[in-house]
Amino acid sequence: MSTAEEIQAVALRGGPVTGPDGKRLGTLREVFLDGSSGLPSWALVALGRLRPAERFVPLDGAEVDGDTLHVPY
């Protein structure tokens, strides 16, 4: 898994989030840390343009590649 700093940097840039098939899921809006470990555990991802919505995505196994966050879900 990528570090908290790497994931936060993607969130600050509003970077894209992609799923296991490489297709774009949406834009990373915010990262939530685990209260006990301080590690990133959930991401808030903005979806869609015509009918905007937001979804929580678990960050277990997530990887940062440049300005993109790849999640395995």
N, C-alpha and C positions, 0 to 999 in steps of 0.2 A: 504494500500500500504506500502511496505517496505521503509525504510529510504534511503536517497541518499548514505549514507556511506555503507550500506549493499549491495546495487546494485553495487556501485563502487568496492567494495571488490570482488564481483563475476567477474566483468570485468577484474580486475587486475590478477586474477587467470585463466582467460580464461575459465570460467565455462560454463556448458551447459545451454541452454534455452529450455524449454519444453512448449508445447501448452496445450490447455484445455483437450485434451485426454491423456495427460501424455507422449506423444511421443516426442522424441528429435527433435527440429527444427534446431539447430545448436549451434554455440559457440558465446558467448557474447564477442564482440570486443571493443565496446565503448559505453559510455552513454552520452546523450546530455541533458542539463538542460534547463528548460524554462527560457527565458531571464528576465521575470518580477518576477517570484516567486522563482527561483533558485532550483526548484524541478525537479527530473528526469522526462523527458517527452517522450524521444525516445531512443531506443537502436539500435545499428548496430550489426546485427547478421550474422556471416559467415555461409554459407550453403554449403553442398556438399564437396566431396573430389576430385572426378574425373573432375568435371566441377565446380570449385569454383565460388561462387557468394556471394554477400552481400545484405541484405535487411534491411530496417528500420522497426522497430516494435514499436507500441505505448506502453507506460508503465503504462497506466491507469489500475489500478486493479492488477498490477504485484506483486508477492510475492517471497521473497527469502526463500528457505528451504535448509539450509546447504550451499553447494556450487552451488546450482542450482537456476536459475531464472525461475519461472513459470509465463507465460503470458496467459491471457484469450482469446487470438485471434488465 
